[in-house]
Amino acid sequence: MNKENEDIPIAVPVVVNCNICFQPFNSNGISHIICTLLCGHIFGKSCLVQWFNSRSNNFSCPICRKSIVEMKTFEMVQLSRNELIKDYEDKIKELETEILNLRSMANNQNRMVQRVQQNRFELPTHAQNVRNSIVQRRRLRIISNQPTRQDLTTTTENHLTVSRSLTTNSNVTNNNRSDSNGLHHVNILNPVTDNDVQRYRMVTYPVIHNETADSSRTITYRLTFKNSFDFTGITDATYNDNILITAIRQEDPINHTLMYGLHIKNANNDVLYIPLSDKKIVAVQSITDPSVANVQRVVAVCNKAKFYNIIIDGSNCTMIKLFQGYIGRLEGSPIRTRLLHKPSSITFITPEKYAIGTKRGCLFVRNFDQNSTVWRDLNYYVNDRGTTLRGKDEPITMLHSISESALICSQHSCVCIFDETVGRVKLEEFSGSMLSIDYNKHSEVLTTISKISEIEVLLNVWKIRIVPENDRTIFSCEMTCTSSEMIYNYDGKVRELSTIAVNYQNCNLLTTLIIDRFSRSIYLKALDGSCDGNQIPIRSPATTIKVCIEKNKYYVNERENLKFLTVSKTDISVYKLSVEADQIST
């Protein structure tokens, strides 16, 4: 034998068996295929699965006892050449079927995208049609609520004019005419006879006009930016007689702590800062003292349930007097009651008294100079049975004075009217949440903005009339909606706005200041006509908390301008609204 052949090692076949059942692996790869763990030990898959199904092994390797949580399994399949080809062909068929399904889904998706794009171009038209339909429905509802048709018989009797004709049997023809007051007169033959004398009467009834009939009244206005002031933590502001009072948060220079107080600035740029509380100043209001020149009375309230009565000299921005106390508590009463009445809104009724609304629905009226005055809560009403009941518990916000004894406010989705003598005299519920209300004393109208949906905001104008009866023991309150309009450029934020009357040639055109959420600017919107003027971009529309005009300034004309503020959390801007006489057409 050749020696070289003797040195060549002979390959010894290695037989690998399962370490669990000690049986060889199947070559068909079905029941007992090779399976290994990361630790390197080899098992048959069926044995390994059976091993792990038993809870007594704690999910560990059968040989080295390493935890299976830290391992993965690897499988090896022993197949012949034909079996591998067949296996790949089956997988290719499955993938081709999946490709066809995905292609069909992609085609369907493309058709849906094309349909959506087509609908997107048609959506503005559909949206405008829906808006017009909503506006028309609301107009019809307003018209149907008017007493014109329902009380036609009563109106007829009130305006009855009876005339006797000649005793002759001559025919009486119907004559129609209209007078300058917009009343339509119709002569109607009355078949009732008295002593063989025929009668006819004149029936007078108002003609229902279209709401857009006043659209011919157009004004041209101009908004002018005057100045702006930056502060930290602005919570409220008021503007009266060229004195700007702002509630801000500022560091106290004495003890270096953050304090809330009032920043007061007059036309001469004199400045006064009054630190008041370590809690947020919720609201501040001011009014001119009628007895002393250049003196203003200021009321502020904070979240510590405290109020502050301040008298300042506006000519040089100096403080004359400061009095503070807890809302709803008299001096000497238990101090624990101070936490019961956290404020939400304030307003002056007259220079001598003011009202404070609270977060729990209380409405207090207090005299400015009389610190021992009993706190009176007006949030009550008398039902039909004569029982006195408590009013709503929602926070009282956006307080406004209607007269020397009447107040109007917002409570969530309601508008409530109160009188000092008899409590609540009117509650008007709205379908959506209330965003803004404002009462214009000059025109005696209320403007409300309520949120109907995410994109629909309803603007209403109401005529309010309070009539005392029986020596001020019974009051009747009338709220009549004179116009209604859907606006779509309002940003839907709760914000105090202002209603302004434009006076010209004994004509009043109602307007309001609106912040456009698309252009981020402020403009004047007519409520019973049309406006033509400029828009002014504002610095912080998202954080603007109120738009307020000068105190006790409710109108503007060709001789008198008007200043207003936009108050945000970081800045205050002052603007001027002016109207020229030759730019107003009726």
C-alpha positions as CSV (number, residue, x, y, z in Angstrom):
1,M,0.0,0.0,0.0
2,N,1.3,3.5,-0.8
3,K,2.5,5.4,2.2
4,E,1.0,8.6,0.9
5,N,-2.5,7.1,0.9
6,E,-1.9,5.9,4.4
7,D,-1.4,9.5,5.6
8,I,-4.7,10.7,4.2
9,P,-7.4,10.7,6.9
10,I,-10.6,8.9,6.2
11,A,-13.8,11.0,6.7
12,V,-15.9,9.5,9.4
13,P,-19.6,10.2,9.0
14,V,-21.0,12.3,12.0
15,V,-24.4,11.4,13.2
16,V,-26.2,14.2,15.0
17,N,-29.2,13.4,17.1
18,C,-31.6,15.4,19.1
19,N,-30.3,16.1,22.7
20,I,-33.8,15.6,24.1
21,C,-35.1,12.4,22.5
22,F,-31.7,11.2,21.2
23,Q,-33.4,10.3,17.9
24,P,-32.0,11.4,14.4
25,F,-33.5,14.4,12.6
26,N,-36.0,13.9,9.8
27,S,-34.9,14.9,6.3
28,N,-38.3,16.0,5.1
29,G,-38.3,19.0,7.5
30,I,-41.8,18.5,8.8
31,S,-41.9,16.9,12.2
32,H,-38.4,16.8,13.6
33,I,-36.3,19.4,11.9
34,I,-33.0,20.8,13.3
35,C,-33.5,23.7,15.7
36,T,-30.7,25.4,17.7
37,L,-30.6,28.0,20.4
38,L,-28.1,30.8,20.8
39,C,-26.2,28.8,23.3
40,G,-25.3,26.4,20.5
41,H,-27.2,23.3,21.6
42,I,-29.1,21.5,18.9
43,F,-32.6,19.9,19.3
44,G,-35.5,18.7,17.3
45,K,-38.1,21.4,16.9
46,S,-41.0,19.2,18.0
47,C,-39.1,18.2,21.2
48,L,-38.0,21.8,21.9
49,V,-41.6,23.0,21.6
50,Q,-42.8,20.3,23.9
51,W,-40.0,21.1,26.3
52,F,-41.0,24.8,26.5
53,N,-44.7,23.9,26.9
54,S,-43.8,22.3,30.2
55,R,-43.8,25.0,33.0
56,S,-41.4,23.0,35.2
57,N,-38.3,24.0,33.1
58,N,-38.6,27.7,33.7
59,F,-38.1,28.4,30.0
60,S,-34.4,27.5,29.9
61,C,-32.1,25.5,27.7
62,P,-32.5,21.7,28.3
63,I,-28.7,21.4,28.6
64,C,-27.1,24.6,29.9
65,R,-30.2,26.0,31.6
66,K,-29.8,29.5,30.2
67,S,-33.0,31.5,30.2
68,I,-35.0,31.5,26.9
69,V,-35.9,35.2,27.5
70,E,-32.4,36.0,26.4
71,M,-32.4,33.6,23.4
72,K,-33.7,33.2,19.9
73,T,-34.2,30.0,17.9
74,F,-32.7,29.1,14.6
75,E,-34.1,26.4,12.3
76,M,-32.5,24.4,9.5
77,V,-34.5,22.5,7.0
78,Q,-33.0,19.7,4.9
79,L,-34.8,19.6,1.6
80,S,-33.9,18.1,-1.8
81,R,-33.3,20.1,-5.0
82,N,-36.8,19.5,-6.4
83,E,-38.4,20.2,-3.0
84,L,-36.5,23.5,-2.7
85,I,-37.6,24.5,-6.3
86,K,-41.2,23.7,-5.4
87,D,-41.0,25.6,-2.2
88,Y,-39.7,28.7,-3.9
89,E,-42.3,28.4,-6.7
90,D,-45.1,28.4,-4.0
91,K,-43.6,31.4,-2.4
92,I,-43.3,33.2,-5.7
93,K,-47.0,32.5,-6.4
94,E,-48.0,33.9,-3.0
95,L,-45.9,37.1,-3.6
96,E,-47.4,37.5,-7.1
97,T,-50.9,37.3,-5.6
98,E,-50.0,39.8,-2.9
99,I,-48.6,42.1,-5.6
100,L,-51.9,42.0,-7.5
101,N,-53.8,42.7,-4.3
102,L,-51.6,45.7,-3.5
103,R,-51.9,47.0,-7.0
104,S,-55.6,46.8,-6.8
105,M,-55.6,48.6,-3.5
106,A,-53.3,51.3,-4.9
107,N,-55.7,51.9,-7.8
108,N,-58.6,52.2,-5.4
109,Q,-56.6,54.6,-3.3
110,N,-55.8,56.8,-6.4
111,R,-59.5,56.9,-7.3
112,M,-60.3,58.0,-3.8
113,V,-57.7,60.7,-3.9
114,Q,-59.0,62.0,-7.2
115,R,-62.5,62.0,-5.8
116,V,-61.4,63.9,-2.7
117,Q,-59.5,66.5,-4.8
118,Q,-62.6,67.0,-6.9
119,N,-64.7,67.4,-3.8
120,R,-62.2,69.8,-2.3
121,F,-62.8,72.2,-5.2
122,E,-66.5,71.9,-4.8
123,L,-66.5,72.2,-1.0
124,P,-66.4,76.0,-0.8
125,T,-69.5,76.2,-3.0
126,H,-71.3,73.6,-0.9
127,A,-70.2,75.4,2.3
128,Q,-71.5,78.7,1.1
129,N,-74.8,77.1,0.2
130,V,-75.0,75.6,3.7
131,R,-74.2,79.0,5.2
132,N,-76.8,80.7,3.1
133,S,-79.4,78.1,4.1
134,I,-78.6,78.5,7.8
135,V,-78.8,82.3,7.6
136,Q,-82.1,82.1,5.8
137,R,-83.5,79.7,8.3
138,R,-82.5,82.0,11.2
139,R,-84.0,84.9,9.4
140,L,-87.3,83.0,8.9
141,R,-87.2,82.1,12.6
142,I,-86.7,85.7,13.6
143,I,-89.5,86.8,11.3
144,S,-91.8,84.1,12.7
145,N,-91.1,85.2,16.2
146,Q,-92.1,88.7,15.5
147,P,-95.7,89.5,16.7
148,T,-96.6,91.1,13.3
149,R,-98.6,88.2,11.8
150,Q,-99.7,86.6,15.1
151,D,-101.1,89.9,16.5
152,L,-102.5,91.1,13.3
153,T,-106.0,91.2,14.6
154,T,-105.0,93.1,17.7
155,T,-102.9,95.5,15.7
156,T,-105.9,96.0,13.4
157,E,-108.2,96.9,16.3
158,N,-105.6,99.3,17.8
159,H,-105.4,101.2,14.5
160,L,-109.0,100.9,13.5
161,T,-110.4,104.0,11.8
162,V,-114.1,103.9,11.0
163,S,-115.7,106.2,8.6
164,R,-119.2,106.5,7.5
165,S,-119.9,106.7,3.8
166,L,-122.7,108.4,2.1
167,T,-126.1,106.8,2.3
168,T,-125.9,106.1,-1.3
169,N,-125.1,102.5,-2.4
170,S,-122.1,103.6,-4.4
171,N,-119.3,101.1,-4.7
172,V,-116.3,101.7,-2.5
173,T,-113.0,100.7,-4.1
174,N,-109.9,99.5,-2.3
175,N,-107.2,102.1,-2.1
176,N,-103.7,101.1,-1.0
177,R,-101.0,103.5,0.1
178,S,-97.8,103.5,2.2
179,D,-96.8,106.2,4.6
180,S,-93.3,107.5,5.5
181,N,-93.1,105.2,8.5
182,G,-93.2,102.1,6.4
183,L,-96.8,101.2,7.3
184,H,-99.0,99.8,4.6
185,H,-102.7,101.0,4.7
186,V,-105.4,99.1,3.0
187,N,-109.1,100.2,2.8
188,I,-111.2,97.1,3.3
189,L,-115.0,97.1,2.7
190,N,-116.9,96.0,5.8
191,P,-120.1,94.2,4.9
192,V,-121.7,95.0,8.3
193,T,-124.4,97.6,7.9
194,D,-125.9,99.9,10.4
195,N,-129.1,101.7,9.5
196,D,-128.5,100.8,5.9
197,V,-125.2,102.7,6.0
198,Q,-122.1,100.8,4.8
199,R,-118.9,101.2,6.6
200,Y,-115.2,100.7,5.8
201,R,-112.2,100.7,8.0
202,M,-108.5,101.3,7.6
203,V,-106.3,98.5,8.7
204,T,-102.7,99.4,9.6
205,Y,-100.0,96.7,9.8
206,P,-96.2,96.8,9.5
207,V,-94.7,95.3,6.4
208,I,-91.9,92.8,7.1
209,H,-88.8,94.0,5.4
210,N,-85.8,92.0,4.4
211,E,-82.9,92.1,6.9
212,T,-80.6,93.4,4.1
213,A,-82.8,96.3,3.4
214,D,-80.4,98.6,5.3
215,S,-77.4,97.5,3.4
216,S,-77.5,100.8,1.4
217,R,-76.3,102.5,4.6
218,T,-72.5,102.4,4.2
219,I,-69.8,104.1,6.2
220,T,-66.1,104.5,5.5
221,Y,-64.0,104.3,8.6
222,R,-60.3,104.4,9.4
223,L,-58.4,102.6,12.1
224,T,-55.1,104.2,13.2
225,F,-52.5,102.7,15.4
226,K,-51.5,105.1,18.2
227,N,-49.2,103.3,20.6
228,S,-48.4,100.0,22.3
229,F,-47.0,98.9,25.7
230,D,-45.3,95.7,26.6
231,F,-45.8,94.1,30.1
232,T,-45.5,90.7,31.7
233,G,-48.5,88.8,32.8
234,I,-51.3,91.1,31.7
235,T,-54.7,90.0,33.1
236,D,-56.9,93.1,32.4
237,A,-56.9,96.7,31.4
238,T,-59.2,99.7,31.3
239,Y,-59.0,103.1,29.5
240,N,-60.8,106.2,30.8
241,D,-60.1,109.9,30.2
242,N,-56.7,109.2,28.6
243,I,-55.6,107.2,31.6
244,L,-54.6,103.6,31.0
245,I,-54.8,101.2,33.9
246,T,-53.3,97.8,33.4
247,A,-53.3,94.8,35.8
248,I,-49.9,93.2,35.5
249,R,-47.5,90.8,37.3
250,Q,-44.2,92.4,38.3
251,E,-41.4,91.8,40.7
252,D,-41.6,93.7,44.0
253,P,-38.4,95.7,44.3
254,I,-38.6,95.6,48.1
255,N,-38.8,91.8,48.8
256,H,-38.0,90.6,45.3
257,T,-41.1,88.5,45.0
258,L,-43.6,88.4,42.1
259,M,-46.6,90.6,42.8
260,Y,-49.8,91.5,40.9
261,G,-50.7,95.2,40.8
262,L,-51.9,98.1,38.8
263,H,-49.8,100.0,36.3
264,I,-51.3,103.5,35.8
265,K,-50.2,105.8,33.0
266,N,-51.7,109.2,32.0
267,A,-51.5,111.3,28.8
268,N,-48.3,113.1,30.2
269,N,-46.6,109.7,30.5
270,D,-46.6,109.9,34.3
271,V,-46.5,106.4,35.7
272,L,-47.7,104.9,39.0
273,Y,-47.4,101.3,40.0
274,I,-49.5,99.9,43.0
275,P,-48.6,96.4,44.1
276,L,-51.7,94.7,45.5
277,S,-51.5,90.9,45.9
278,D,-49.5,87.8,45.4
279,K,-52.6,86.4,43.6
280,K,-53.8,87.2,40.1
281,I,-55.7,90.4,39.5
282,V,-58.9,89.1,37.8
283,A,-60.4,92.4,36.7
284,V,-60.0,96.2,37.0
285,Q,-62.5,99.0,36.2
286,S,-62.3,102.8,36.5
287,I,-64.8,105.7,36.4
288,T,-64.5,109.5,36.6
289,D,-65.4,111.1,39.9
290,P,-68.2,113.5,39.1
291,S,-67.5,115.7,42.1
292,V,-63.7,116.3,41.7
293,A,-61.8,117.1,38.5
294,N,-59.1,114.8,37.3
295,V,-59.9,112.2,39.9
296,Q,-60.8,108.6,39.1
297,R,-62.3,105.8,41.1
298,V,-60.7,102.4,40.5
299,V,-61.9,99.0,41.6
300,A,-59.8,95.8,41.3
301,V,-60.4,92.3,42.4
302,C,-58.0,89.4,42.8
303,N,-58.1,85.6,43.2
304,K,-57.5,86.0,46.9
305,A,-61.2,86.9,47.1
306,K,-60.2,90.5,47.9
307,F,-61.4,93.8,46.4
308,Y,-59.5,97.1,46.3
309,N,-61.1,100.6,46.2
310,I,-58.6,103.1,45.0
311,I,-58.8,106.8,44.3
312,I,-56.2,108.4,42.1
313,D,-55.3,111.8,40.8
314,G,-55.1,111.5,37.0
315,S,-53.3,114.8,36.5
316,N,-50.0,113.5,38.1
317,C,-50.7,109.8,38.7
318,T,-50.7,109.8,42.4
319,M,-52.8,107.7,44.8
320,I,-55.1,109.5,47.1
321,K,-56.8,106.6,49.0
322,L,-56.7,102.8,49.1
323,F,-59.2,100.5,50.8
324,Q,-59.2,96.7,50.7
325,G,-61.4,93.9,52.0
326,Y,-62.7,90.5,51.4
327,I,-65.6,90.0,48.9
328,G,-68.9,89.2,50.7
329,R,-67.5,89.9,54.2
330,L,-68.1,92.8,56.4
331,E,-65.4,94.2,58.7
332,G,-65.4,92.2,61.9
333,S,-67.1,89.1,60.5
334,P,-65.3,85.7,60.6
335,I,-62.3,85.7,58.2
336,R,-63.0,82.1,57.0
337,T,-65.7,83.5,54.6
338,R,-63.0,85.2,52.5
339,L,-62.5,82.1,50.4
340,L,-66.1,81.7,49.4
341,H,-66.3,84.4,46.8
342,K,-63.6,84.4,44.2
343,P,-64.3,87.1,41.6
344,S,-64.9,86.6,37.9
345,S,-66.0,90.1,36.7
346,I,-66.7,93.7,37.8
347,T,-68.4,96.8,36.5
348,F,-69.4,100.2,37.7
349,I,-73.2,100.8,37.8
350,T,-72.8,104.5,38.7
351,P,-69.8,106.5,40.1
352,E,-71.1,105.7,43.6
353,K,-71.6,101.9,43.3
354,Y,-70.3,98.9,41.4
355,A,-71.1,95.2,41.0
356,I,-68.8,92.1,41.5
357,G,-69.6,88.7,39.9
358,T,-68.1,85.6,41.3
359,K,-67.1,82.2,40.0
360,R,-69.9,80.5,42.1
361,G,-72.6,82.7,40.5
362,C,-73.0,85.4,43.2
363,L,-73.6,89.0,42.0
364,F,-72.9,91.6,44.7
365,V,-73.6,95.3,44.6
366,R,-71.6,97.6,46.8
367,N,-71.2,101.3,47.4
368,F,-67.8,102.7,46.7
369,D,-67.5,105.0,49.7
370,Q,-69.6,103.1,52.3
371,N,-67.4,100.3,53.6
372,S,-70.0,99.1,56.1
373,T,-72.6,98.4,53.3
374,V,-74.2,95.0,53.5
375,W,-73.2,92.8,50.6
376,R,-76.4,92.0,48.6
377,D,-76.5,89.1,46.2
378,L,-78.8,89.7,43.3
379,N,-78.7,86.1,41.8
380,Y,-82.2,85.1,42.8
381,Y,-85.6,85.1,41.1
382,V,-89.3,84.7,42.0
383,N,-91.2,81.9,40.1
384,D,-94.8,82.0,39.1
385,R,-95.9,80.7,42.5
386,G,-94.2,83.6,44.3
387,T,-91.3,81.4,45.7
388,T,-87.9,83.0,45.8
389,L,-85.3,80.6,44.2
390,R,-81.5,80.7,43.8
391,G,-80.2,81.5,40.3
392,K,-77.6,79.6,38.2
393,D,-74.3,78.7,39.8
394,E,-72.1,79.3,36.7
395,P,-69.4,82.1,36.8
396,I,-70.8,85.5,36.1
397,T,-68.7,87.1,33.4
398,M,-68.7,90.1,31.1
399,L,-70.8,92.3,33.4
400,H,-72.3,95.4,31.9
401,S,-74.5,98.1,33.4
402,I,-77.8,98.8,31.6
403,S,-79.1,101.5,33.8
404,E,-78.6,102.9,37.4
405,S,-80.2,99.7,38.8
406,A,-80.0,97.0,36.1
407,L,-77.1,94.7,35.0
408,I,-76.6,92.2,32.3
409,C,-74.0,89.4,32.2
410,S,-73.1,86.0,30.7
411,Q,-73.4,82.7,32.5
412,H,-72.0,79.9,30.3
413,S,-74.6,79.6,27.6
414,C,-77.1,82.1,29.0
415,V,-77.6,85.9,29.1
416,C,-79.0,87.1,32.4
417,I,-80.5,90.5,33.4
418,F,-80.6,91.6,37.0
419,D,-82.2,94.5,38.9
420,E,-81.1,95.7,42.3
421,T,-84.7,95.6,43.6
422,V,-86.1,92.3,42.4
423,G,-83.1,90.1,41.4
424,R,-83.0,88.3,38.1
425,V,-85.7,89.6,35.7
426,K,-84.6,87.8,32.5
427,L,-82.7,84.6,31.4
428,E,-82.1,84.0,27.7
429,E,-80.6,80.6,26.8
430,F,-78.5,80.0,23.7
431,S,-77.8,76.8,21.9
432,G,-74.0,77.2,22.1
433,S,-71.5,78.5,24.6
434,M,-71.3,82.3,24.9
435,L,-68.1,83.9,23.5
436,S,-68.8,87.6,24.0
437,I,-71.5,90.0,25.0
438,D,-71.5,93.8,25.0
439,Y,-74.2,96.4,25.8
440,N,-74.2,99.8,24.1
441,K,-76.0,102.3,26.2
442,H,-76.3,104.9,23.5
443,S,-78.3,102.6,21.2
444,E,-79.7,100.4,24.0
445,V,-78.8,97.2,22.2
446,L,-77.0,94.1,23.2
447,T,-74.5,92.3,20.9
448,T,-74.0,88.6,21.5
449,I,-71.5,86.1,19.9
450,S,-72.2,82.5,20.6
451,K,-70.4,79.4,19.3
452,I,-72.7,77.0,17.4
453,S,-70.0,74.6,16.2
454,E,-66.3,74.5,15.5
455,I,-66.7,76.6,12.4
456,E,-70.0,78.4,13.0
457,V,-70.3,81.5,15.2
458,L,-73.6,83.3,15.5
459,L,-73.8,87.1,16.0
460,N,-77.1,88.5,17.3
461,V,-78.2,92.0,18.0
462,W,-80.9,92.4,20.7
463,K,-83.1,95.3,21.7
464,I,-83.5,95.4,25.4
465,R,-86.3,97.2,27.3
466,I,-87.0,97.0,31.1
467,V,-90.3,98.4,32.3
468,P,-91.0,98.8,36.0
469,E,-94.5,98.1,37.2
470,N,-96.4,98.4,40.5
471,D,-94.0,100.8,42.1
472,R,-90.9,98.9,41.3
473,T,-92.1,95.6,42.8
474,I,-92.6,93.9,39.4
475,F,-90.4,94.3,36.3
476,S,-91.0,93.2,32.8
477,C,-88.0,92.7,30.6
478,E,-88.2,92.4,26.8
479,M,-85.4,91.1,24.6
480,T,-86.1,91.3,20.9
481,C,-83.6,89.9,18.3
482,T,-83.3,92.5,15.6
483,S,-80.7,90.8,13.4
484,S,-78.8,87.5,13.2
485,E,-75.8,86.6,11.2
486,M,-73.4,83.7,10.9
487,I,-69.7,84.7,10.9
488,Y,-67.0,82.3,9.8
489,N,-63.8,84.3,10.3
490,Y,-64.0,84.5,14.1
491,D,-61.5,82.4,16.0
492,G,-64.0,81.0,18.5
493,K,-62.2,82.4,21.6
494,V,-64.0,83.8,24.7
495,R,-63.2,87.5,24.4
496,E,-64.8,90.7,25.4
497,L,-65.7,92.8,22.3
498,S,-67.2,96.3,21.9
499,T,-70.3,97.6,20.1
500,I,-70.0,101.1,18.6
501,A,-72.8,103.3,17.2
502,V,-71.9,105.5,14.3
503,N,-74.0,108.7,14.4
504,Y,-74.7,110.7,11.3
505,Q,-77.7,112.9,10.4
506,N,-79.9,111.4,13.2
507,C,-79.1,107.9,12.0
508,N,-77.4,105.2,14.0
509,L,-75.4,102.5,12.3
510,L,-74.4,99.7,14.7
511,T,-70.9,98.2,14.4
512,T,-68.6,96.0,16.3
513,L,-64.9,95.3,16.4
514,I,-63.9,91.8,15.2
515,I,-60.6,90.0,15.1
516,D,-60.2,88.1,11.8
517,R,-58.6,84.7,12.4
518,F,-57.4,84.4,8.8
519,S,-55.7,87.8,8.4
520,R,-54.9,88.1,12.1
521,S,-56.1,91.7,12.0
522,I,-58.9,93.8,13.5
523,Y,-61.6,95.5,11.5
524,L,-65.0,97.2,12.0
525,K,-68.1,95.1,11.1
526,A,-71.5,96.7,10.5
527,L,-74.5,95.0,12.2
528,D,-77.3,96.7,10.3
529,G,-75.5,98.1,7.2
530,S,-72.1,97.9,5.6
531,C,-68.6,99.1,6.4
532,D,-65.7,100.0,4.1
533,G,-62.4,100.6,5.7
534,N,-58.9,99.3,6.5
535,Q,-57.8,96.4,8.7
536,I,-54.9,96.6,11.1
537,P,-52.8,93.6,12.0
538,I,-52.5,93.0,15.7
539,R,-49.5,91.6,17.5
540,S,-50.9,88.7,19.5
541,P,-54.4,87.7,18.2
542,A,-54.1,84.2,19.9
543,T,-53.6,85.7,23.3
544,T,-55.9,88.7,23.0
545,I,-58.3,88.6,25.9
546,K,-60.4,91.7,25.2
547,V,-61.1,94.6,22.9
548,C,-62.5,97.5,24.8
549,I,-63.3,101.1,24.0
550,E,-63.0,104.2,26.1
551,K,-65.2,104.2,29.1
552,N,-68.6,106.0,28.6
553,K,-67.8,106.4,24.9
554,Y,-70.4,104.5,22.9
555,Y,-70.5,106.3,19.6
556,V,-68.4,108.0,17.0
557,N,-69.3,110.7,14.4
558,E,-67.6,113.1,12.0
559,R,-66.7,115.4,15.0
560,E,-65.7,112.9,17.7
561,N,-63.2,110.1,17.3
562,L,-63.0,107.1,19.6
563,K,-60.0,105.2,21.1
564,F,-60.0,101.5,21.8
565,L,-57.6,98.9,23.2
566,T,-56.6,95.4,22.2
567,V,-55.4,93.7,25.4
568,S,-53.3,90.5,25.2
569,K,-51.3,88.7,27.9
570,T,-48.0,90.4,26.8
571,D,-48.9,93.8,25.3
572,I,-51.6,96.5,25.0
573,S,-52.2,98.5,21.8
574,V,-54.1,101.7,21.5
575,Y,-56.0,102.6,18.3
576,K,-58.2,105.4,17.0
577,L,-61.4,104.9,15.1
578,S,-62.5,107.9,12.9
579,V,-65.3,108.4,10.4
580,E,-65.6,111.3,7.9
581,A,-69.0,112.9,7.3
582,D,-68.7,112.9,3.5
583,Q,-67.8,109.2,3.6
584,I,-71.2,108.2,5.0
585,S,-74.0,107.5,2.7
586,T,-77.6,106.5,3.5
